[in-house]
């Protein structure tokens, strides 16, 4: 499984995210500017995050 690196995570445009955040490259994210993630979050393959 491959996760986004720090630069890619920042480029997503999330509202905010904590420490130790792992997001799979195969995850789909919609409305990233309205999503906040806390510390110690892992989002695996084929998950969909949507903030309409």
C-alpha positions in Angstrom: 0.0 0.0 0.0 1.3 3.4 -0.9 0.6 6.6 1.0 0.9 10.3 0.1 4.1 12.0 1.2 4.2 15.2 3.1 4.2 17.5 0.0 1.3 15.6 -1.6 -0.7 15.7 1.7 -0.2 19.5 1.9 -1.2 19.8 -1.8 -4.6 18.1 -1.1 -5.8 21.4 0.4 -7.3 19.9 3.5 -8.6 22.5 6.0 -6.3 21.0 8.6 -4.6 17.7 9.6 -2.7 16.5 12.6 0.4 14.5 13.2 0.9 10.9 11.9 -1.7 11.1 9.1 -1.5 8.4 6.4 -3.7 8.7 3.3 -3.7 6.1 0.6 -3.0 7.1 -3.0 -6.1 5.1 -4.0 -8.4 7.1 -1.7 -10.9 9.6 -3.3 -11.4 13.0 -1.6 -14.0 15.5 -2.5 -14.4 18.9 -0.9 -11.0 18.7 0.8 -11.0 22.3 1.9 -13.9 21.4 4.3 -12.2 18.3 5.8 -10.3 18.3 9.1 -8.3 15.3 10.2 -6.9 14.8 13.7 -3.8 13.0 14.9 -3.0 9.4 14.2 -5.4 9.0 11.2 -5.0 6.3 8.5 -7.3 6.3 5.4 -6.8 3.1 3.3 -7.4 2.1 -0.3 -10.8 2.8 -1.9 -12.1 5.0 1.0 -14.2 8.0 -0.1 -14.1 11.2 1.9 -16.7 13.7 0.8 -17.6 17.1 2.3 -20.3 18.8 0.3 
